[in-house]
């Protein structure tokens, strides 16, 4: 692993530290995030809900809110179709919840991955219409490119609204009402380009309340939109969109709402997933505990179950459903483990030096390959597309690394694809299996061109160098002010020079190890290294550590803990 560090001039760090009233370490971290002006730094460190922009500045939100008001006033039948991932589930739950508050009784449907495929498919539409044709059909987190499907709905006399954040590969929809900042790009709307669908639905709900409050609607005045920020945070964090701008505000305040845990379904899911709200709720809790369980139903069964969980006030139903999602997740983990093992063997045997990798397995479950794509992408530091078998087609997902935009990559090699879509870090693709080899070669060439060369050695970028004495509670407070970490605001990795281990690291579970060392004052610091037991650092010699910092809660105690990312012998 290649360590890189680009220092800022000491004068620049010192000036920001003085003018913004922050520590030199925090000043360096702010500069690294492009926040060199004191006002911008203060806004980032102390984001406020009041800084959310007027929702009507986003194209078509005012028209969408007006259409919802009409449906509410007329008691129209509404169908909401949301995608089966966390963004789609949270978007569906948020919109259905708001509409129910106004007395509407919207039906909702979620595509079944194995039966309906991805997005606004004809089979999912037919299932949604089994109970009758609605006056309004709302598609969430899908539909931007669904010209034929929207035309079909319109031909049935149904009005269509699409709220989606996926990039368009074709001309914009010429029927229906589309809310998508990537399609209707206008000068000054950059603030919304990074919103995922639940963020856009939150803006739509905000717009609806704005319209109805202007008319002194009693229900509109009783609704506190901040109570729905937990749903906004889950979709925003799980969908890997940059946690900057409005996303930072939604995620930061939404995590606080999650910590309060008022929604019975979320509370039950937290309990089964081992999330302890009294210790705080962080993005990793969504990414690795809550999100996978929500996704598991969509991968292996029906994601409508997850929507029901988010909407229900029935404690017994919520507890039983959370347990069912946990069972699905365990099943998913077992399937995923087998596929990951096969995928890694395939890479090391056939594609070890390829800059971009496309993998396919006849027995691989299409509902799980996206997780595998994420794992092998991180392990081998290369964009990977992993595909499962679906009859004549290979279908699956791709994941990328920083600096390689998968939408741009696929745009240059999509001739063999029957369908594809997504965003820079994650895409879904489908193609006929006979075109696999051609697509594999084209994808590798496209990645090489996008990256400016081959991608083999992972790069570890340090945010700052610390002395052991600087690792303290004040630094942890500084890091807390930068939360939440995620895409666009990565968690800092610190270099620590001259670490000397006096005792041999303690290996546990045959895969990990614990370590400790003293600072210059004899204060002991403790750390853990995950999945690094095959590479133990030596004792008695100066070492450089690359670490992340976290609080470890154990037996009602809170201990500052270093999490080792890499180590090397000091030069």
C-alpha positions, -999 to +999 in steps of 0.1 A: +000+000+000+014+034-011+012+060+016+007+096+004+005+129+023+003+164+009+010+189+036-005+224+037+017+254+044+021+259+081+011+296+077-022+286+060-030+261+087-022+286+114-043+314+098-074+292+096-068+279+131-068+314+145-096+330+124-120+300+127-111+293+164-102+257+158-072+235+166-044+232+141-053+196+134-090+205+127-078+234+106-057+210+084-087+186+080-109+215+070-084+227+044-082+192+031-120+194+025-116+226+006-129+247+035-103+274+038-126+303+044-137+308+081-173+313+071-174+281+050-157+262+078-182+274+104-211+265+081-197+230+077-190+225+114-223+238+125-249+230+097-284+241+103-318+229+090-326+265+082-298+263+055-319+239+034-329+257+003-364+266-008-378+233-023-394+252-052-360+262-065-357+225-076-372+220-110-407+205-110-410+203-072-437+230-071-456+213-099-452+179-081-464+194-048-494+210-066-503+176-081-501+159-047-523+187-032-549+180-060-548+143-053-553+149-015-581+173-020-600+150-045-594+118-025-577+103-056-564+068-056-526+069-055-500+041-062-464+046-051-438+023-066-403+025-050-371+006-058-360-023-035-328-008-020-326+014+011-330+046-008-362+032-025-376+018+007-370+049+027-383+071-001-415+050-003-420+050+035-415+088+037-439+097+009-466+072+020-463+084+056-468+121+046-498+113+023-514+092+051-512+122+074-534+141+050-560+113+049-549+097+016-546+059+014-519+053-011-511+018-022-474+010-026-455-017-044-419-026-046-404-045-076-396-081-068-360-085-080-363-120-094-398-116-109-398-079-120-362-071-125-349-036-117-369-004-118-402+006-134-408-027-153-440-037-170-445-067-147-441-045-116-467-021-131-491-048-138-489-060-102-494-025-090-526-022-111-541-055-100-563-037-074-575-011-099-562+018-119-552+048-098-555+084-109-519+091-099-489+067-102-456+078-085-423+061-093-395+066-068-358+059-074-365+046-109-383+056-141-360+083-155-353+062-186-387+043-186-402+059-217-423+028-228-435+021-193-446+056-186-463+058-220-482+026-211-494+041-179-505+073-196-523+052-222-544+038-194-555+072-184-531+074-154-511+105-146-474+097-138-449+114-115-413+102-114-389+112-086-354+098-093-317+108-091-302+084-117-285+098-147-304+098-180-289+079-209-315+091-233-338+120-240-359+132-210-393+117-204-418+134-228-448+123-207-454+125-170-438+149-145-402+142-137-382+155-107-346+147-114-319+174-111-296+155-134-321+157-163-334+193-158-300+208-150-301+246-146-276+272-135-276+274-097-291+240-089-258+223-081-270+221-045-293+192-054-271+172-078-259+149-051-293+143-035-305+107-037-342+099-042-351+101-005-335+136-004-357+146-034-388+131-018-380+151+014-379+183-008-412+173-024-427+168+010-413+201+021-429+217-010-463+201-002-462+214+033-452+249+021-482+250-003-507+238+022-494+259+051-499+289+029-535+279+027-537+274+065-543+237+061-545+224+098-528+191+091-499+208+073-492+230+104-492+199+127-466+180+107-429+184+118-409+175+088-378+169+109-395+138+123-389+122+089-352+129+088-344+094+101-357+080+068-339+107+049-306+098+067-309+061+061-314+064+023-288+092+020-260+073+038-268+039+023-269+051-013-233+063-012-240+099-022-216+126-011-223+138+024-218+174+016-242+204+012-278+195+018-270+158+022-248+167+051-276+185+068-301+157+062-277+130+074-264+149+104-299+158+118-314+125+106-288+105+126-299+125+157-335+115+150-324+079+146-307+081+180-340+092+195-355+060+180-392+071+179-402+049+149-412+014+162-399-004+131-365+013+132-363+007+169-370-030+164-344-032+136-318-014+157-323-039+185-320-070+163-289-054+145-271-046+178-272-008+173-272+009+207-287+044+203-274+056+237-239+052+222-248+074+192-258+064+157-232+068+130-231+062+092-214+028+098-245+017+117-266+023+086-241+010+061-232-023+080-261-030+103-294-014+094-290-011+056-280-047+049-311-060+067-334-036+048-317-047+016-319-084+024-356-086+018-353-070-016-324-092-025-340-125-015-378-119-011-400-088-012-387-054-001-423-044+006-417-061+039-391-034+048-415-006+038-442-021+061-417-022+089-408+015+085-446+024+084-459+002+112-468+013+147-476-023+158-448-033+182-453-071+177-454-068+139-422-047+140-404-072+163-414-102+142-406-084+109-372-073+122-364-109+131-375-120+096-352-094+080-324-107+102-330-142+090-329-130+054-297-112+061-280-143+075-291-162+045-278-134+023-244-135+041-240-172+035-248-169-002-225-138-004-196-156+013-196-184-012-198-161-042-171-139-028-147-168-024-153-179-060-150-143-073-116-138-055-103-171-069-114-160-104-097-126-101-064-141-089-064-168-115-076-148-146-077-111-140-050-102-115-035-074-138-068-061-153-076-025-144-113-031-145-129-065-139-161-081-150-170-114-133-199-139-140-210-171-124-238-194-137-249-202-101-245-167-087-276-151-072-283-117-090-297-103-058-264-106-039-237-098-065-238-061-057-224-067-022-198-090-037-189-063-062-183-039-033-161-064-015-138-073-044-136-037-055-123-027-021-099-057-018-083-053-053-087-015-056-103-018-090-138-011-104-156-044-106-188-056-122-202-088-108-230-106-127-254-134-118-273-158-141-308-149-153-317-171-182-302-158-214-290-127-195-262-118-171-274-093-146-257-076-116-240-046-102-208-027-104-188-007-078-160+018-083-131+034-065-125+071-059-115+088-091-133+065-115-168+075-125-187+043-135-215+063-153-188+078-176-170+044-180-202+026-190-213+054-212-182+046-234-187+008-235-224+002-233-231-011-268-235-047-255-257-038-225-295-043-227-299-020-197-278+000-172-280+029-149-268+042-115-244+068-103-206+073-103-198+048-075-225+021-081-244+009-112-267-019-123-262-037-156-277-064-177-266-080-210-270-111-230-245-137-219-231-141-255-217-106-252-199-111-219-163-115-233-167-084-255-181-063-227-153-075-203-126-063-227-143-030-234-149-023-198-113-029-189-101-006-217-127+021-206-115+019-170-078+022-181-087+053-201-107+069-173-080+062-147-051+073-170-034+039-166-036+006-148-049+004-112-030-022-091-016-008-059-040+008-035-032+043-023-035+052+014-040+090+017-032+104+051-052+134+063-026+145+089+004+134+109-001+132+147+021+126+177+008+101+202+003+130+227-022+146+203-045+116+204-069+127+231-105+136+239-101+171+224-092+156+191-122+133+193-144+163+199-129+179+167-136+147+147-172+147+161-177+181+146-168+168+112-193+139+113-211+123+095-183+108+075-190+091+041-187+098+004-174+133-001-164+136+035-142+106+042-132+097+077-097+110+083-068+085+084-039+098+106-003+089+104+014+084+138+052+083+138+076+065+161+053+041+177+072+014+197+053-017+208+067-030+241+045-062+241+036-085+213+001-078+197-027-100+211-043-121+183-080-130+188-103-151+167-073-160+146-079-130+124-075-098+144-051-084+169-051-058+198-021-036+206-011-009+229+017+017+233+026+047+255+029+083+246+057+105+258+040+110+292+035+073+298-003+075+289-013+042+274-032+041+241-051+011+229-059-001+194-072-029+173-064-042+138-092-060+119-083-089+097-045-083+100-034-112+121-013-125+093+008-093+094+018-085+129+040-055+136+073-062+154+081-051+190+109-029+201+114-009+168+100+025+158+069+021+136+046+043+116+009+036+120-019+047+098-050+048+120-086+058+123-099+070+157-131+059+174-148+055+208-151+019+219-181+013+242-177-017+265-192-025+299-206+010+303-172+025+296-161+046+267-125+041+256-106+060+229-095+033+204-071+034+175-082+012+145-051+002+125-054+006+087-017-001+079+018+000+094+054+002+083+088+004+099+098+040+104+124+053+081 
